[in-house]
């Protein structure tokens, strides 16, 4: 496997279910991200992990719970979601830039298309 | 709040035509990235521009960063059906912290044979 992989690619779940999305990066990067992509909205950053520590949480509801056990793996645990949470969930990775500069070129996985019924 | 406005939102052209899409902001970015996203896939990085006034070429694609680093354009020459997709620009806010990319809503390009 190369690049960034995500599983499952499609997920349909009821509002009372618990499920998890998985992301794995094979690029040797040390930062990973979860984004939400909905129709008619820009990509929304949800969580950032740098060196396995969460460094950003953009006011995401607690029904979304991230986990980063190591620099190559990232999970998004889902619990009691709402229909408006239906979207494409994208994982990305990047190499943290050296202090004082650099660009954050992000490499995305194919996404998980989530439908909440 | 820093926003990136992309225009047009939708563009449908015939194969062989030229086109330009735009990415504008009132804020300055330390760098700007362009991605292409195909249906059912994640965005794929095309280019990063860093210096004001910089022009980069990628085969038939020409990217330009505005002198003031507030805007960018993507010009495609002789479009092909394989250019179809959602083109996203993303500006880096700088400041040294992770996750500093601001994305636009994208331009959805359809190239018809």
Contacts between the chains, C-beta under 8 A, distances in Angstrom:
chain1	res1	chain2	res2	distance
A	4	B	42	7.4
A	6	B	42	8.0
A	31	B	98	5.3
A	31	B	99	7.9
A	33	B	99	6.2
A	40	B	105	7.2
A	41	B	105	6.9
A	42	B	4	7.5
A	42	B	102	7.8
A	42	B	103	4.6
A	42	B	104	6.0
A	42	B	105	4.9
A	42	B	106	7.7
A	43	B	43	7.7
A	43	B	88	7.1
A	43	B	90	7.9
A	43	B	103	4.1
A	45	B	99	5.6
A	45	B	101	7.4
A	48	B	98	5.0
A	48	B	99	3.7
A	50	B	98	4.6
A	55	B	97	6.9
A	55	B	98	5.4
A	55	B	99	7.0
A	56	B	97	7.7
A	56	B	98	6.8
A	56	B	99	4.8
A	90	B	42	5.2
A	90	B	43	7.6
A	91	B	42	8.0
A	92	B	42	7.5
A	94	B	98	7.7
A	96	B	98	6.3
A	97	B	96	7.9
A	99	B	96	6.5
A	100	B	96	6.6
A	101	B	96	7.9
A	103	B	30	7.7
A	103	B	31	4.6
A	103	B	33	7.4
A	103	B	48	5.3
A	103	B	50	6.6
A	103	B	92	6.0
A	104	B	92	5.9
A	104	B	98	6.9
A	104	B	99	7.6
A	104	B	100	6.2
A	104	B	101	6.0
A	105	B	33	6.5
A	105	B	45	5.6
A	105	B	48	5.8
A	106	B	33	8.0
A	106	B	45	7.1
A	106	B	90	8.0
A	106	B	101	6.6
A	107	B	45	6.8
A	108	B	35	7.8
A	108	B	42	3.3
A	108	B	43	5.0
A	108	B	44	7.2
A	109	B	42	5.2
A	110	B	40	7.1
A	110	B	41	5.1
A	110	B	42	5.1
A	111	B	40	7.7
A	111	B	41	7.1
A	111	B	42	5.2
A	113	B	40	7.6
